[in-house]
Amino acid sequence: QVQLVESGGGLVQAGGSLRLSCAASGRTSSLIARTWFRQVPGKEREFVARLNWATGTTVYADSVKGRFTISTDNAKNTMYLQMNRLKPEDTAVYYCAARPISDSGNYDSNRYDYWGQGTQVTVSS
């Protein structure tokens, strides 16, 4: 049984920062690909950033590159998404997801086995 729990969302003004957390529990040792997606109403989930838990490699969407950073606390089995210089267009529900394979499917939300409940991020202008 795997559980992913996000936290850290909220309301912030444009230019501000938030840090999201994704705490994993259960049988997570094989979950190499751990990824952040976001979704706004009426749109598909959008890839934001991903981490290869085994190697530490990170990849970011162009829209967040240079502003968002993934970090981890291995002891807590937790992944973080530090979001700086937030923009109104970053407003969305943010989800963390995990899968046991790291390949080109990492960018496809349909390929993920495990999801958190989501956390709302609202950026006001």
Salt bridges, closest charged atoms under 4 A:
GLU46 OE1 - ARG38 NE 2.81
ASP62 OD1 - LYS65 NZ 3.08
ASP90 OD1 - ARG38 NH1 2.93
ASP90 OD2 - ARG67 NH1 2.73
ASP103 OD1 - ARG99 NH1 2.95
ASP108 OD2 - ARG111 NE 3.77
